[in-house]
Structures are given as structure tokens and as C-alpha cells.
Amino acid sequence: MRYVATLFAMLFWFSGAASFAQAPKRVALVIANSAYNDMSFLANPRNDADLIARSLRNANFETVEVSLDLNFENFNKLIRAFRLSSQNADVAIIYYAGHGIENGGKNWLIPVDAKLINDFDLPFEAAIIYLTKHL
């Protein structure tokens, strides 16, 4: 298992061309995990999240939701809710800043309450985001 001190990721998808008559619907979710229970505190994710959220709002994103220091349960609930709410968006962005791990070619995002002893813990303690929309 390779640990990454700080990971930031921006995932986005486009659902199709927007109508010329109206502006495209653009939504964003910004997650910053800094205060980990069993890992070092990260100072930068909150600052990064503030900067990214401000930039997205300045770029006229309709919705920019910011969440800090998510545990496993809340992380997964939030991702699920965002995927459901962004189904009709023309552009949807998820930005993450915090601890992350690459294992077996997959990048795992680490919630603040993760207890990772070995690779087998990843599906039960970490989050991975799959985008299912076709570009």
C-alpha cells in the first residue's frame, strides 16, 4: 500500500451540450479532510477547498457544496447524494483534498475516521469514486 501525504483530485463529467437558450447547469462538490483521528493533521486542504469553492462560484456554478472532515459514513452518503442530485447537470465536479492512497491502480480517498492496517481494509475504511456518466 503506498500512502500519499496529500491528495487532491478533481473529477468531472459532462452530460451533453447545453441548450443555446439557457446557461448550462453546473454543480460542484468540494471536500476537504484535514483533522484525521489516526493520521497527521493536514493544514492545506481547508485552504485549498476555500480557494476552489470561491473559484467555482466566480465561474458561475449554480451549486457549490463544501464539506469538511468527513467520516466514512458521511463521505459515502454525500457522494451518493451528489451523484443523484447532479444527474441532470451539464457539468459536475467533485474536488477532494486530503489523505489518499493508491493501491492496485485505484486511488482511494481517506475519511477522517479511517483505521487502515493493511490493503484489505481499503473497501471498508476508504472511499473510491466511480463516474458512470459517459462523456
PyMOL commands that set and color helices and strands:
alter all, ss='L'
color gray80, all
select helices_A, chain A and resi 44-58+72-85+119-125
alter helices_A, ss='H'
color red, helices_A
select strands_A, chain A and resi 2-14+26-32+63-68+91-103+106-109
alter strands_A, ss='S'
color yellow, strands_A
deselect
rebuild
show_as cartoon
